[in-house]
Amino acid sequence: MPEHPAYPVGLRLTGRRTVVLGAGQVAQRRLPALLAAGADVLLISPSATPSVEAMAERGELRWERRRYAAGDLVDAWYALIATSDPEANAAASEEGERERVWCVRADDAEAASALTPATGRGAGVSVAVLSAELHDRDPRHTAAVRDAIVEGLRDGSVVARQYRSRTPGVALVGGGPGDPELITVRGRRLLAEADVVIADRLGPRDLLDELPPHVEVIDAAKIPYGRFMAQEAINNALIEHAKAGKAVVRLKGGDPFVFGRGMEEAQALAAAGISCTVVPGISSTISVPSAAGIPVTHRGVAHEFTVVSGHVAPDDERSLVDWKALAALRGTLVVLMGVDKIDRIAATLVDHGKPADTPVALVQEGTTATQRRVDATLATVADVVRTEQVKPPAVIVIGPVVRVGPDTLP
Ligand SMILES: C[S@@+](CC[C@H](N)C(=O)[O-])C[C@H]1O[C@@H](n2cnc3c(N)ncnc32)[C@H](O)[C@@H]1O
């Protein structure tokens, strides 16, 4: 018979008898996908790996503890032949041929009637890759092609527009602290599918350079706001573009709901009847200290961390922060937007009883190429910020965790 390439197809196995012969590593790897497809799995094998056994115990499949016997494939739609006995595999394969049951074989793929592709999922599609030549199969190559496609779809480097199910309306995407690799997979994909991106100053701005030329990128800081407040002008821009049928991404630094006014934007969109998807992001509150080697908690040192905004000074009547209570806490204090007010913040904490020698670290432009860390104490931090010229954006960490590092003994 002349050699033809395999014909790719998607099997709908829900509720359909699928026989798996053998319960070793091959079955263990393939069973989750069969179960995810809803297959009615009958497993025939005298023994099984612990994870396959657990599937049987959970009732996900039916397990008959015995060897293959003629007739096992009679009611099957599909079979995976993966026993350690080549004769049993060949006999089952012949039975499959007679009964017209598509069979894959772990020991001799070429002798089987079906082949298992390298599979993966991403961006709402299943990807299945088969070698073009039956006799020249290279499973590592097909797996590598699958990985490249799935990763590309996830991180947006393979841009495949969705036409029927593009996310309508606006996506509020948390972009992470700045390093373009610290955005989520979903955020990156939505960015790649956007028609309009309204971006903040903070966040992964490098990603904007990678967008295709037709994407309109709007700098949120530069939206003219005339008699409107800046936030209202941003809300209006989001609404206007979404109403024009565009896929809009509002790209924000860190997480949209951590001092990001994300909910105000979501409320404005709801009031305008526009759907809004929120994509969480890695907040600078934890990631920036972490990137500078500071754990916000550490066993035996800090069992809590508190995040506060320092954008208004402690003695400002608009402040909602209870600085006295914070001074009494033993854990870690993480202050955002606090560089300009650090002298009054430090003085207030000391006035309320926090030791003046409490360690402080300021991490400026964390996770970016220009990240720098400056250390001080509550007593010295005001001077240090001036002499070292620390500028926003910076995350300020106050507490003993600042002195914990890979070399400190437990
Ligand atoms: C308006 S808040 C937004 C916070 C953001 N939504 C988040 O979850 O990280 C801005 C403040 O976050 C902090 N910040 C954000 N990104 C930073 C970075 N890469 N390095 C240092 N601080 C950062 C600074 O304190 C900055 O003033």
The ligand as a Gaussian input file, in Angstrom:
#p B3LYP/6-31G(d) Opt

LIG

0 1
 C       -0.701000      54.362000      41.792000
 S        0.226000      53.122000      42.579000
 C       -0.184000      51.755000      41.587000
 C        0.162000      50.437000      42.201000
 C       -0.108000      49.270000      41.278000
 N       -1.495000      49.151000      40.954000
 C        0.416000      47.944000      41.827000
 O       -0.379000      47.041000      42.153000
 O        1.639000      47.787000      41.897000
 C        1.839000      53.567000      42.074000
 C        2.902000      53.221000      43.098000
 O        3.223000      51.852000      43.022000
 C        4.583000      51.668000      43.311000
 N        5.222000      51.061000      42.127000
 C        4.606000      50.582000      41.054000
 N        5.480000      50.015000      40.198000
 C        6.693000      50.145000      40.783000
 C        7.998000      49.750000      40.414000
 N        8.243000      49.085000      39.277000
 N        9.016000      50.029000      41.256000
 C        8.786000      50.656000      42.417000
 N        7.572000      51.059000      42.808000
 C        6.532000      50.804000      42.012000
 C        5.151000      53.024000      43.629000
 O        5.056000      53.221000      45.033000
 C        4.215000      53.920000      42.877000
 O        4.239000      55.230000      43.388000

